[in-house]
Amino acid sequence: MVPDYVDWKDVDLLREFVPERGKIMPRRISGITAKDQRRVAKAIKRARSMAMLPFVDD
């Protein structure tokens, strides 16, 4: 379940949508709506650029 506002600083929530390989989980696997997928993807990209999430997981 995705909250109404997806904060890029909420790393615990965002990690649920980034598997071990580091790619953003597709909507058909995560099971969220298209609107929520766009919000989550934007938050993940913003968190990566702010160095809160890694681009790849080593």
Biotite code that builds the C-alpha atoms (Angstrom):
import biotite.structure as struc

atoms = struc.array([
    struc.Atom([0.000, 0.000, 0.000], chain_id="A", res_id=1, res_name="MET", atom_name="CA", element="C"),
    struc.Atom([1.341, 3.394, -1.015], chain_id="A", res_id=2, res_name="VAL", atom_name="CA", element="C"),
    struc.Atom([0.475, 6.521, 0.994], chain_id="A", res_id=3, res_name="PRO", atom_name="CA", element="C"),
    struc.Atom([-1.035, 9.591, -0.674], chain_id="A", res_id=4, res_name="ASP", atom_name="CA", element="C"),
    struc.Atom([2.312, 11.388, -0.518], chain_id="A", res_id=5, res_name="TYR", atom_name="CA", element="C"),
    struc.Atom([5.456, 9.418, -1.307], chain_id="A", res_id=6, res_name="VAL", atom_name="CA", element="C"),
    struc.Atom([8.408, 11.138, 0.334], chain_id="A", res_id=7, res_name="ASP", atom_name="CA", element="C"),
    struc.Atom([11.836, 10.630, -1.211], chain_id="A", res_id=8, res_name="TRP", atom_name="CA", element="C"),
    struc.Atom([13.317, 10.576, 2.310], chain_id="A", res_id=9, res_name="LYS", atom_name="CA", element="C"),
    struc.Atom([11.221, 7.529, 3.297], chain_id="A", res_id=10, res_name="ASP", atom_name="CA", element="C"),
    struc.Atom([13.901, 5.037, 2.307], chain_id="A", res_id=11, res_name="VAL", atom_name="CA", element="C"),
    struc.Atom([12.210, 2.072, 4.009], chain_id="A", res_id=12, res_name="ASP", atom_name="CA", element="C"),
    struc.Atom([9.109, 2.459, 1.833], chain_id="A", res_id=13, res_name="LEU", atom_name="CA", element="C"),
    struc.Atom([11.125, 2.982, -1.338], chain_id="A", res_id=14, res_name="LEU", atom_name="CA", element="C"),
    struc.Atom([13.281, -0.107, -0.731], chain_id="A", res_id=15, res_name="ARG", atom_name="CA", element="C"),
    struc.Atom([10.128, -2.229, -1.045], chain_id="A", res_id=16, res_name="GLU", atom_name="CA", element="C"),
    struc.Atom([10.011, -1.258, -4.732], chain_id="A", res_id=17, res_name="PHE", atom_name="CA", element="C"),
    struc.Atom([13.726, -1.730, -5.498], chain_id="A", res_id=18, res_name="VAL", atom_name="CA", element="C"),
    struc.Atom([14.808, -5.394, -5.631], chain_id="A", res_id=19, res_name="PRO", atom_name="CA", element="C"),
    struc.Atom([18.354, -6.620, -5.017], chain_id="A", res_id=20, res_name="GLU", atom_name="CA", element="C"),
    struc.Atom([19.557, -5.755, -8.519], chain_id="A", res_id=21, res_name="ARG", atom_name="CA", element="C"),
    struc.Atom([18.667, -2.092, -8.008], chain_id="A", res_id=22, res_name="GLY", atom_name="CA", element="C"),
    struc.Atom([16.113, -1.599, -10.781], chain_id="A", res_id=23, res_name="LYS", atom_name="CA", element="C"),
    struc.Atom([12.703, -0.105, -10.057], chain_id="A", res_id=24, res_name="ILE", atom_name="CA", element="C"),
    struc.Atom([10.157, -2.900, -9.760], chain_id="A", res_id=25, res_name="MET", atom_name="CA", element="C"),
    struc.Atom([7.608, -2.879, -12.611], chain_id="A", res_id=26, res_name="PRO", atom_name="CA", element="C"),
    struc.Atom([3.979, -2.214, -11.898], chain_id="A", res_id=27, res_name="ARG", atom_name="CA", element="C"),
    struc.Atom([2.772, -5.667, -12.925], chain_id="A", res_id=28, res_name="ARG", atom_name="CA", element="C"),
    struc.Atom([4.979, -7.219, -10.236], chain_id="A", res_id=29, res_name="ILE", atom_name="CA", element="C"),
    struc.Atom([4.483, -4.657, -7.464], chain_id="A", res_id=30, res_name="SER", atom_name="CA", element="C"),
    struc.Atom([0.717, -4.573, -8.009], chain_id="A", res_id=31, res_name="GLY", atom_name="CA", element="C"),
    struc.Atom([0.249, -0.833, -7.490], chain_id="A", res_id=32, res_name="ILE", atom_name="CA", element="C"),
    struc.Atom([-1.740, 1.577, -9.647], chain_id="A", res_id=33, res_name="THR", atom_name="CA", element="C"),
    struc.Atom([-0.169, 3.507, -12.519], chain_id="A", res_id=34, res_name="ALA", atom_name="CA", element="C"),
    struc.Atom([-0.456, 6.778, -10.611], chain_id="A", res_id=35, res_name="LYS", atom_name="CA", element="C"),
    struc.Atom([1.254, 5.282, -7.553], chain_id="A", res_id=36, res_name="ASP", atom_name="CA", element="C"),
    struc.Atom([3.939, 3.722, -9.772], chain_id="A", res_id=37, res_name="GLN", atom_name="CA", element="C"),
    struc.Atom([4.784, 7.129, -11.242], chain_id="A", res_id=38, res_name="ARG", atom_name="CA", element="C"),
    struc.Atom([4.978, 8.688, -7.776], chain_id="A", res_id=39, res_name="ARG", atom_name="CA", element="C"),
    struc.Atom([7.155, 5.873, -6.419], chain_id="A", res_id=40, res_name="VAL", atom_name="CA", element="C"),
    struc.Atom([9.473, 5.953, -9.452], chain_id="A", res_id=41, res_name="ALA", atom_name="CA", element="C"),
    struc.Atom([9.890, 9.721, -9.183], chain_id="A", res_id=42, res_name="LYS", atom_name="CA", element="C"),
    struc.Atom([10.645, 9.439, -5.452], chain_id="A", res_id=43, res_name="ALA", atom_name="CA", element="C"),
    struc.Atom([13.181, 6.645, -6.049], chain_id="A", res_id=44, res_name="ILE", atom_name="CA", element="C"),
    struc.Atom([14.951, 8.676, -8.733], chain_id="A", res_id=45, res_name="LYS", atom_name="CA", element="C"),
    struc.Atom([15.030, 11.734, -6.492], chain_id="A", res_id=46, res_name="ARG", atom_name="CA", element="C"),
    struc.Atom([16.342, 9.681, -3.542], chain_id="A", res_id=47, res_name="ALA", atom_name="CA", element="C"),
    struc.Atom([19.070, 8.240, -5.768], chain_id="A", res_id=48, res_name="ARG", atom_name="CA", element="C"),
    struc.Atom([20.177, 11.673, -6.924], chain_id="A", res_id=49, res_name="SER", atom_name="CA", element="C"),
    struc.Atom([20.282, 12.853, -3.295], chain_id="A", res_id=50, res_name="MET", atom_name="CA", element="C"),
    struc.Atom([22.381, 9.762, -2.350], chain_id="A", res_id=51, res_name="ALA", atom_name="CA", element="C"),
    struc.Atom([19.712, 8.300, -0.073], chain_id="A", res_id=52, res_name="MET", atom_name="CA", element="C"),
    struc.Atom([19.400, 5.155, -2.226], chain_id="A", res_id=53, res_name="LEU", atom_name="CA", element="C"),
    struc.Atom([22.163, 3.501, -4.252], chain_id="A", res_id=54, res_name="PRO", atom_name="CA", element="C"),
    struc.Atom([21.847, 3.211, -8.028], chain_id="A", res_id=55, res_name="PHE", atom_name="CA", element="C"),
    struc.Atom([22.994, -0.417, -7.839], chain_id="A", res_id=56, res_name="VAL", atom_name="CA", element="C"),
    struc.Atom([23.205, -2.707, -4.840], chain_id="A", res_id=57, res_name="ASP", atom_name="CA", element="C"),
    struc.Atom([26.627, -4.317, -4.440], chain_id="A", res_id=58, res_name="ASP", atom_name="CA", element="C"),
])
